[in-house]
Amino acid sequence: MPPSLAIGSVKTNLDSIRRLAVLLATGTVLCLATLVAPLAAQAQARELPDFADLVDRVGPAVVNIRTTERSGEGPRMPFRRRAPSLQQSDEVPRGEGSGFILSADGYVMTNAHVIAGASEVYVTMTDKREFKAKIIGSDERTDVALVKIDGSGLPVLRIGDVNRLRVGEWVVAIGSPFGFDNTVTLGIVSAKQRETGSEVPLLQTDVAVNPGNSGGPLINIRGEAVGVNSQIYSPVGSYVGISFAIPIDEAMRIADQLKAGGRVVRGYLGILPIEVPREAAEEYGLTKMKNRGAFVSQVVKGGPAEKAGLQPGDIVLALNGKLVDGPVELRRALGIIKPGSAIVLQINRRGKAMDIKANLAEMPAQAAAASAPERTEAPEPKGSQAAKPWGLTVTNLSETERQATRGPGGVKVTAVAGGAEAAGVRAGDVILAVGSSDVADLKQFDAVLAKIDKTKPLPVTLLRGEWAQFVRIPLGK
């Protein structure tokens, strides 16, 4: 096209307007649009992946998984002998899910909840061959499981790189929703590193995932597995537009451990981390930090944290020099460190920065936090009156109580009223610190309070049984 006819070169003067009017009148511009539209459509079509070819290529490596369990003996029927088919060893259907083949010799990945409680596991391929599978291992925390079928030269699904996956990228799920084998659904990656409280941050997609899809692969447009479909968010129990997948790098890390030893080994520190209370962050000048840190709510008796000197109420800011952005991240980071490893925790203790060195143990099978003991009422001993503006009466700890705190000591709350009662403080709670000052006994507590502005809320770190809290106690009315 001559330069004079290119719309981008038309000058905003009268001659240009006249020439454009002639083009419109003769239909020249309309003809150009007619020519350009098909070209644009063809260009767009070339950008869309061919999902049919992709499914043909990767589909054979996706399998259906069904499980059975042993039936009970069942009710006895009078005057009748039970048929052999009703014997106690009979298998009854338990559930269905999906999976995909990792290696040509028959290792198959799926979800832990798909095979949980199963007596037998059966794997069916797209060509209708069925194999009885052996459970290699499963990990409930990440919901990853590995099973093995006897075979060779089996189709394998390639593993992709989650780091290359972009939000908005096309992804495909293949599985057996509601028992419909080899169902293909399509969508995009909605978010990465989505926190749902799971052991690992998940991939969020809008791919349709329903019961039976669990354990199946999430596949990118290059035909690579980038996730393991695991969860949906739904108030009705079926897909409503949000689904979640375990990132494949995390799933493979677990699968490698299961293959090597049948179980997952995690590092264990022996703490219960929670979100840092806003009041504590304000009190200790941590509100402007980029990372959130983690508040040590509990230190397990006899665990690595206690041996290292970590205390309830400490705030963990970094692990081995890497910033900690919340309790979930801290728990995950500790879990992937090999037991026996030495670690360094950068913490804030009542406004003071310090390092704590610890050696991780192996996480017990059921690492449960101890619950606070039942509180029993006792006659109120004579105690400090210095905390009366906040509705507190406190006294020294007995020697037994002091040993139970496993720390520098503290003072016991014997009665509450006014602001203390409103803040949720209870008789029997132990005050470990006031603001940035530790209090080992009643004398020290009174000395700290003598310097406190008695017209402002009282910031205290409490220990209730095994559990630490930070609260600001308002003045009583």
C-alpha distance (Angstrom), angle and dihedral (degrees) to the residues before:
residue distance angle dihedral
M1 . . .
P2 3.86 . .
P3 3.80 113.6 .
S4 3.80 89.8 -114.8
L5 3.81 90.2 63.6
A6 3.84 96.8 49.4
I7 3.78 108.0 106.1
G8 3.79 91.1 -144.0
S9 3.82 90.5 62.4
V10 3.82 97.6 48.8
K11 3.80 108.1 120.3
T12 3.76 121.4 -137.8
N13 3.76 95.4 -114.2
L14 3.79 134.1 105.0
D15 3.84 95.2 -95.3
S16 3.76 91.4 53.0
I17 3.79 92.4 50.2
R18 3.81 90.4 50.1
R19 3.81 92.7 50.8
L20 3.81 90.8 49.1
A21 3.83 90.0 50.2
V22 3.82 89.8 54.0
L23 3.82 91.0 50.9
L24 3.79 91.7 50.2
A25 3.80 91.8 47.2
T26 3.81 93.4 51.0
G27 3.81 93.5 45.0
T28 3.82 93.1 -118.7
V29 3.83 93.5 131.9
L30 3.81 91.1 46.4
C31 3.81 90.2 52.1
L32 3.82 90.1 51.1
A33 3.78 90.2 51.7
T34 3.80 89.5 49.2
L35 3.80 89.6 54.4
V36 3.82 96.0 43.2
A37 3.83 97.1 48.2
P38 3.83 96.6 65.5
L39 3.81 90.5 45.0
A40 3.81 90.5 53.0
A41 3.79 90.9 47.8
Q42 3.80 90.8 50.7
A43 3.81 91.2 49.8
Q44 3.81 90.8 51.0
A45 3.80 91.2 48.1
R46 3.80 90.1 52.8
E47 3.83 89.6 55.3
L48 3.83 94.3 55.1
P49 3.81 114.6 86.4
D50 3.77 120.4 -119.6
F51 3.79 99.4 -113.4
A52 3.81 92.9 -177.5
D53 3.81 92.1 60.9
L54 3.80 90.4 43.8
V55 3.81 92.4 53.7
D56 3.81 91.7 46.3
R57 3.77 88.7 53.9
V58 3.80 101.1 45.7
G59 3.80 103.3 23.9
P60 3.83 97.2 87.5
A61 3.83 90.6 61.6
V62 3.83 92.4 58.5
V63 3.80 115.6 87.6
N64 3.77 140.7 -169.1
I65 3.78 116.5 -123.2
R66 3.79 123.7 -157.4
T67 3.77 125.9 179.0
T68 3.78 135.4 -159.3
E69 3.77 136.3 -166.6
R70 3.77 134.0 -156.3
S71 3.78 113.1 -92.2
G72 3.78 122.1 -128.9
E73 3.73 122.0 -112.7
G74 3.78 91.6 -96.8
P75 3.82 129.2 -150.1
R76 3.78 119.5 -37.7
M77 3.79 116.2 -116.4
P78 3.84 115.3 -145.4
F79 3.80 119.9 -121.3
R80 3.77 91.2 6.8
R81 3.77 135.4 96.7
R82 3.81 115.2 -136.6
A83 3.77 116.3 -116.6
P84 3.82 117.9 -113.8
S85 3.83 90.0 -108.6
L86 3.81 89.6 67.1
Q87 3.80 96.1 58.1
Q88 3.79 119.8 131.0
S89 3.80 93.2 -106.7
D90 3.80 93.7 62.5
E91 3.80 117.7 122.5
V92 3.77 120.8 -128.0
P93 3.81 125.5 -167.6
R94 3.78 112.9 -94.2
G95 3.81 109.0 173.6
E96 3.78 149.0 -46.4
G97 3.77 136.4 -122.4
S98 3.77 142.3 146.7
G99 3.78 139.5 -100.7
F100 3.79 143.1 167.2
I101 3.78 136.1 -129.0
L102 3.80 116.6 -105.9
S103 3.80 100.1 -178.6
A104 3.78 138.0 23.8
D105 3.81 90.4 -118.0
G106 3.80 92.6 62.8
Y107 3.82 114.3 -90.1
V108 3.81 107.9 151.7
M109 3.81 127.7 -167.8
T110 3.79 122.7 -146.6
N111 3.81 140.4 142.4
A112 3.78 122.4 -68.1
H113 3.80 90.8 -131.3
V114 3.82 90.4 56.6
I115 3.81 92.9 63.7
A116 3.82 99.7 27.5
G117 3.81 110.9 131.5
A118 3.81 93.8 3.0
S119 3.80 121.6 147.0
E120 3.80 92.8 -165.2
V121 3.81 133.7 16.1
Y122 3.80 123.5 -155.6
V123 3.80 125.2 -166.5
T124 3.80 120.1 -156.9
M125 3.81 121.8 -167.2
T126 3.79 128.5 -151.5
D127 3.82 90.3 -100.7
K128 3.85 87.8 59.2
R129 3.80 95.4 -109.1
E130 3.78 110.3 144.6
F131 3.81 126.5 -155.0
K132 3.77 132.2 -172.5
A133 3.79 105.8 -127.0
K134 3.79 132.7 -147.2
I135 3.81 116.9 -137.0
I136 3.80 107.4 -124.5
G137 3.79 94.6 -178.0
S138 3.78 145.4 -54.9
D139 3.78 136.3 -145.3
E140 3.79 116.4 -150.4
R141 3.81 94.1 -168.7
T142 3.80 93.5 64.1
D143 3.84 96.1 22.6
V144 3.82 91.9 -125.5
A145 3.81 124.4 138.2
L146 3.80 135.5 176.9
V147 3.82 125.5 -152.1
K148 3.80 131.0 177.2
I149 3.80 131.3 -140.9
D150 3.80 126.1 -171.7
G151 3.77 109.3 -108.2
S152 3.77 146.5 107.3
G153 3.77 133.9 -142.8
L154 3.79 90.4 21.6
P155 3.83 119.4 164.7
V156 3.80 111.5 -94.7
L157 3.79 131.4 -154.4
R158 3.79 113.1 -134.0
I159 3.80 118.0 -124.7
G160 3.80 116.9 -122.1
D161 3.79 134.2 -152.4
V162 3.81 112.4 -101.7
N163 3.80 90.2 -163.5
R164 3.81 89.1 66.0
L165 3.79 92.4 50.2
R166 3.80 112.7 106.7
V167 3.77 131.7 -157.9
G168 3.80 106.7 -103.7
E169 3.81 93.8 30.5
W170 3.81 119.3 134.7
V171 3.81 116.0 -103.6
V172 3.80 133.5 177.9
A173 3.80 130.7 -150.7
I174 3.80 121.8 -155.1
G175 3.78 121.2 -171.5
S176 3.79 148.1 105.4
P177 3.81 108.4 -76.5
F178 3.81 110.4 -173.3
G179 3.82 87.7 -7.8
F180 3.81 95.8 -58.6
D181 3.82 99.1 136.8
N182 3.80 122.5 -138.9
T183 3.79 95.7 9.8
V184 3.81 114.0 169.3
T185 3.81 122.7 -151.3
L186 3.78 129.1 177.7
G187 3.79 137.7 -150.9
I188 3.78 144.9 120.3
V189 3.78 137.3 -86.8
S190 3.80 104.8 -93.1
A191 3.82 98.1 -174.9
K192 3.79 142.4 -15.1
Q193 3.81 128.6 -139.4
R194 3.79 91.4 23.5
E195 3.79 112.1 179.0
T196 3.80 114.4 -138.6
G197 3.80 99.2 151.5
S198 3.81 91.5 -92.9
E199 3.78 122.6 136.8
V200 3.81 89.0 -103.7
P201 3.82 131.9 32.0
L202 3.80 108.4 -103.0
L203 3.79 139.1 -137.9
Q204 3.80 111.2 -114.2
T205 3.81 118.1 -150.1
D206 3.79 139.7 165.3
V207 3.82 91.1 -132.3
A208 3.82 111.4 130.6
V209 3.81 107.4 -105.5
N210 3.80 122.7 172.6
P211 3.81 138.6 166.8
G212 3.80 105.5 -54.7
N213 3.82 94.3 34.8
S214 3.80 89.4 85.3
G215 3.79 112.0 119.8
G216 3.78 94.7 17.5
P217 3.80 122.2 123.3
L218 3.78 129.8 -94.2
I219 3.82 103.6 -143.3
N220 3.81 130.8 -160.6
I221 3.81 124.7 -142.2
R222 3.81 89.9 -93.0
G223 3.79 89.6 63.7
E224 3.82 95.1 -108.2
A225 3.80 128.4 133.4
V226 3.81 109.3 -113.8
G227 3.79 98.2 166.1
V228 3.79 148.4 6.6
N229 3.81 113.4 -119.7
S230 3.77 106.8 -123.4
Q231 3.81 117.8 146.9
I232 3.77 144.7 22.8
Y233 3.77 130.8 -157.5
S234 3.77 107.7 -132.3
P235 3.79 139.2 142.2
V236 3.82 89.9 -156.4
G237 3.81 102.2 45.8
S238 3.80 97.6 -108.7
Y239 3.80 135.9 74.5
V240 3.81 116.8 -57.3
G241 3.80 100.2 164.3
I242 3.81 106.0 -68.3
S243 3.79 125.5 86.2
F244 3.79 134.2 164.2
A245 3.79 134.5 -145.8
I246 3.79 132.6 -167.6
P247 3.83 108.2 -115.6
I248 3.80 108.2 -108.0
D249 3.80 94.8 -127.5
E250 3.80 90.4 58.6
A251 3.80 91.6 43.9
M252 3.81 92.2 50.6
R253 3.82 91.3 48.8
I254 3.79 88.5 56.7
A255 3.81 93.6 42.0
D256 3.79 91.4 53.2
Q257 3.82 90.4 54.9
L258 3.79 91.9 46.3
K259 3.79 90.7 50.5
A260 3.80 92.2 48.6
G261 3.80 99.1 45.7
G262 3.79 111.3 -3.0
R263 3.80 93.0 -111.5
V264 3.79 142.9 57.0
V265 3.80 119.7 -108.5
R266 3.80 117.1 -152.5
G267 3.75 134.9 -174.8
Y268 3.81 115.8 -109.9
L269 3.80 127.7 -156.2
G270 3.78 100.0 170.5
I271 3.79 103.0 -123.6
L272 3.77 136.9 116.4
P273 3.82 107.8 -136.2
I274 3.81 121.2 -162.8
E275 3.80 135.5 173.8
V276 3.79 113.6 -66.7
P277 3.82 107.2 -103.6
R278 3.79 110.7 -114.6
E279 3.80 90.4 -127.6
A280 3.82 91.3 54.8
A281 3.81 92.1 49.3
E282 3.80 89.9 51.2
E283 3.80 93.4 45.7
Y284 3.80 94.0 51.5
G285 3.81 98.2 39.1
L286 3.81 96.7 -110.2
T287 3.80 100.1 125.9
K288 3.82 94.9 98.2
M289 3.81 95.3 53.8
K290 3.80 118.3 116.0
N291 3.80 91.2 -137.3
R292 3.79 124.8 57.8
G293 3.80 99.3 -141.9
A294 3.81 123.2 -156.8
F295 3.80 129.4 -91.5
V296 3.81 114.6 -134.9
S297 3.80 102.1 -129.4
Q298 3.79 95.4 171.3
V299 3.79 138.6 16.3
V300 3.81 111.3 -157.2
K301 3.78 113.3 -128.0
G302 3.81 112.6 -106.5
G303 3.81 93.2 6.6
P304 3.81 128.0 129.0
A305 3.81 92.5 -97.2
E306 3.79 93.6 56.0
K307 3.81 91.6 46.4
A308 3.81 89.2 51.4
G309 3.81 92.8 51.7
L310 3.82 99.8 -107.6
Q311 3.81 110.5 155.3
P312 3.80 135.3 -155.9
G313 3.79 107.9 -95.3
D314 3.81 95.0 34.7
I315 3.81 115.2 131.8
V316 3.81 115.4 -138.5
L317 3.81 109.5 -145.3
A318 3.81 101.8 170.0
L319 3.81 141.5 8.6
N320 3.80 117.0 -146.7
G321 3.79 89.3 -18.1
K322 3.81 95.3 -51.2
L323 3.80 115.9 117.2
V324 3.81 116.1 -113.1
D325 3.79 114.2 -135.2
G326 3.77 102.8 -166.1
P327 3.83 138.3 -33.5
V328 3.80 95.9 -75.7
E329 3.79 91.6 55.8
L330 3.82 90.9 48.5
R331 3.80 91.9 50.7
R332 3.80 91.8 49.6
A333 3.79 93.5 45.9
L334 3.80 91.9 51.7
G335 3.79 91.3 46.3
I336 3.80 95.7 59.5
I337 3.81 94.0 50.1
K338 3.79 114.3 98.1
P339 3.83 114.4 -107.2
G340 3.79 111.2 -104.5
S341 3.79 92.6 35.8
A342 3.79 120.3 132.8
I343 3.80 114.9 -123.7
V344 3.79 136.4 -175.4
L345 3.78 120.7 -142.5
Q346 3.79 119.5 -160.8
I347 3.81 104.8 -149.8
N348 3.78 142.6 174.9
R349 3.79 113.0 -136.6
R350 3.78 112.0 -170.9
G351 3.79 91.5 -34.3
K352 3.82 96.6 -41.6
A353 3.81 121.6 111.7
M354 3.80 117.6 -136.8
D355 3.81 143.1 150.6
I356 3.78 124.3 -117.1
K357 3.81 120.4 -162.5
A358 3.80 118.5 -154.5
N359 3.80 140.7 166.5
L360 3.80 114.7 -132.4
A361 3.79 121.2 -128.9
E362 3.80 125.5 -156.0
M363 3.78 114.4 -83.3
P364 3.81 110.9 -108.3
A365 3.79 117.3 -120.8
Q366 3.79 89.3 -108.8
A367 3.79 106.8 27.3
A368 3.76 99.4 -175.6
A369 3.77 126.7 173.9
A370 3.77 115.9 -123.5
S371 3.76 115.5 -110.0
A372 3.75 123.4 -126.4
P373 3.81 112.8 -94.4
E374 3.76 120.3 -111.2
R375 3.80 111.4 -89.0
T376 3.77 116.7 -124.4
E377 3.77 122.7 -158.8
A378 3.81 117.2 -118.5
P379 3.79 133.4 179.0
E380 3.77 109.6 -81.6
P381 3.81 110.4 -107.0
K382 3.76 122.0 -147.3
G383 3.78 107.3 -82.6
S384 3.77 146.7 160.4
Q385 3.77 119.0 -46.7
A386 3.82 92.7 -169.5
A387 3.79 92.3 94.5
K388 3.81 95.9 52.0
P389 3.86 94.5 109.6
W390 3.82 87.1 67.9
G391 3.79 95.4 41.3
L392 3.81 96.9 -104.8
T393 3.77 132.2 135.4
V394 3.81 114.8 -175.3
T395 3.78 139.3 175.7
N396 3.81 140.3 -175.4
L397 3.78 120.4 -75.5
S398 3.76 119.8 -110.5
E399 3.79 115.5 -116.9
T400 3.82 90.5 -103.4
E401 3.81 91.4 50.5
R402 3.79 91.2 47.5
Q403 3.80 91.3 53.9
A404 3.81 90.1 49.0
T405 3.81 92.1 57.9
R406 3.84 89.2 58.1
G407 3.79 88.7 -154.7
P408 3.79 140.7 83.5
G409 3.80 91.3 -58.8
G410 3.79 128.3 -107.8
V411 3.78 139.8 -163.6
K412 3.79 127.2 -80.0
V413 3.78 122.6 -125.5
T414 3.80 108.5 -127.9
A415 3.81 100.1 175.6
V416 3.79 138.6 9.2
A417 3.78 134.7 -159.7
G418 3.79 139.1 151.6
G419 3.79 113.3 3.0
A420 3.82 95.8 6.1
E421 3.79 91.5 53.7
A422 3.81 91.1 46.7
A423 3.82 90.4 51.3
G424 3.82 91.4 54.5
V425 3.81 97.3 -108.2
R426 3.80 112.7 154.1
A427 3.77 135.7 -157.8
G428 3.80 105.7 -98.6
D429 3.82 94.7 38.8
V430 3.81 115.2 126.9
I431 3.81 119.4 -134.7
L432 3.80 107.8 -143.5
A433 3.79 98.6 175.6
V434 3.77 143.6 3.9
G435 3.78 109.7 -143.1
S436 3.80 106.7 -46.7
S437 3.83 94.4 -20.6
D438 3.81 122.1 95.2
V439 3.79 114.3 -140.7
A440 3.79 116.3 -150.0
D441 3.81 97.7 176.2
L442 3.77 145.6 -6.6
K443 3.80 94.5 -81.4
Q444 3.79 92.2 55.0
F445 3.82 91.1 43.6
D446 3.80 91.6 54.9
A447 3.80 91.0 46.5
V448 3.80 91.8 53.3
L449 3.80 92.4 47.1
A450 3.80 91.1 50.1
K451 3.82 87.6 67.6
I452 3.81 96.2 42.8
D453 3.80 122.6 104.7
K454 3.80 101.0 -112.6
T455 3.79 92.4 -157.2
K456 3.81 93.2 67.8
P457 3.83 135.5 67.3
L458 3.82 115.3 -82.8
P459 3.84 113.8 -118.9
V460 3.82 110.6 -147.8
T461 3.79 138.3 169.4
L462 3.81 108.6 -139.0
L463 3.78 132.3 -163.5
R464 3.81 115.6 -153.7
G465 3.77 107.5 -175.8
E466 3.82 101.6 -53.3
W467 3.81 95.5 -20.1
A468 3.80 127.4 95.9
Q469 3.81 124.2 -152.5
F470 3.76 136.2 176.7
V471 3.80 117.7 -142.9
R472 3.77 139.1 165.7
I473 3.78 110.7 -136.6
P474 3.80 113.2 -148.7
L475 3.78 122.6 -142.0
G476 3.78 115.3 -88.6
K477 3.76 120.4 -110.0
